[in-house]
């Protein structure tokens, strides 16, 4: 784990807090994760971590090995996480993508 990974997760967490999600960065034993919970529907929760993609660029990832987006694009990553964790009828919900 690098300090950069924690910093990226903290920046993503700040963006998600502004979108009404509860977040917590957890760092231990060389790993860092961002726990994200939809406060309107607490059953909708997930963890996010950082890891390089196949080209070596640092990305956000879901634990089921699905890329979210590059750490350089916090807004796009937050949009994707919001779509995954959004409750039905969420105000301002980003449109689903195929």
FENFEN-V107309 format. One record per residue. N is the residue number from 1. PSI is psi in whole degrees, -180 to 180 (NA if undefined). OMEGA is omega in radians with two decimals (* if undefined). NEAR is the number of other ideal C-beta (glycine too) atoms within 12 Angstrom. Layout:
n | psi | omega | near
N | PSI | OMEGA | NEAR
N | PSI | OMEGA | NEAR
This chain:
n | psi | omega | near
1 | 139 | 3.07 | 20
2 | 161 | 3.05 | 17
3 | -33 | 3.11 | 13
4 | -41 | -3.14 | 16
5 | -46 | 3.12 | 29
6 | -43 | 3.12 | 24
7 | -43 | 3.11 | 21
8 | -44 | 3.13 | 35
9 | -38 | 3.11 | 40
10 | -41 | 3.11 | 26
11 | -42 | 3.08 | 27
12 | -42 | 3.11 | 45
13 | -41 | 3.11 | 32
14 | -43 | 3.11 | 20
15 | -42 | -3.12 | 30
16 | -33 | 3.06 | 38
17 | -38 | 3.11 | 23
18 | -19 | 3.13 | 16
19 | 17 | 3.07 | 31
20 | 39 | 2.99 | 24
21 | 148 | 3.01 | 33
22 | 137 | -3.10 | 22
23 | 155 | 3.04 | 31
24 | 126 | 3.06 | 20
25 | 131 | 3.09 | 30
26 | 125 | 3.13 | 21
27 | 126 | 3.09 | 21
28 | 149 | 3.05 | 10
29 | 47 | 3.06 | 8
30 | 6 | -3.14 | 11
31 | 145 | 3.06 | 19
32 | 139 | 3.11 | 31
33 | 152 | 3.03 | 32
34 | 117 | 3.04 | 42
35 | 128 | -3.09 | 26
36 | 129 | 3.14 | 40
37 | 135 | 3.04 | 25
38 | 112 | -3.07 | 28
39 | -25 | 3.10 | 19
40 | -20 | -3.14 | 21
41 | 79 | -3.01 | 17
42 | -17 | 3.06 | 15
43 | -19 | 3.11 | 11
44 | 95 | -3.10 | 22
45 | 152 | 3.14 | 26
46 | 162 | 3.04 | 31
47 | 150 | 3.13 | 29
48 | 140 | 3.06 | 45
49 | 172 | 3.09 | 35
50 | 145 | 3.07 | 38
51 | 156 | 3.10 | 28
52 | 149 | 3.01 | 18
53 | -173 | -3.08 | 19
54 | -20 | 3.10 | 8
55 | -2 | 3.14 | 9
56 | 1 | 3.10 | 9
57 | 142 | -3.11 | 17
58 | 128 | -3.12 | 27
59 | 161 | 2.90 | 30
60 | 145 | -3.11 | 43
61 | 148 | 2.89 | 31
62 | 156 | -3.10 | 26
63 | -17 | 3.12 | 20
64 | 27 | 3.06 | 12
65 | 39 | 3.08 | 11
66 | 123 | 3.13 | 19
67 | 143 | 3.11 | 27
68 | -49 | 3.14 | 39
69 | 167 | -3.12 | 30
70 | 147 | -3.13 | 24
71 | -19 | 3.13 | 34
72 | -14 | -3.11 | 18
73 | 76 | -3.09 | 21
74 | -42 | -3.09 | 30
75 | -47 | -3.14 | 23
76 | -40 | 3.11 | 22
77 | -44 | 3.12 | 36
78 | -38 | 3.09 | 34
79 | -45 | -3.10 | 26
80 | -44 | 3.13 | 33
81 | -41 | 3.12 | 39
82 | -42 | 3.11 | 35
83 | -41 | -3.11 | 26
84 | -38 | -3.03 | 31
85 | 9 | -3.08 | 35
86 | 136 | 3.03 | 28
87 | 160 | 3.11 | 21
88 | 134 | 3.11 | 12
89 | 15 | -3.14 | 9
90 | 124 | 3.10 | 22
91 | 136 | 3.10 | 12
92 | 13 | -3.12 | 13
93 | 132 | 3.10 | 19
94 | 142 | 3.13 | 20
95 | 143 | 3.13 | 12
96 | 147 | 3.08 | 13
97 | 149 | -3.13 | 11
98 | NA | * | 4
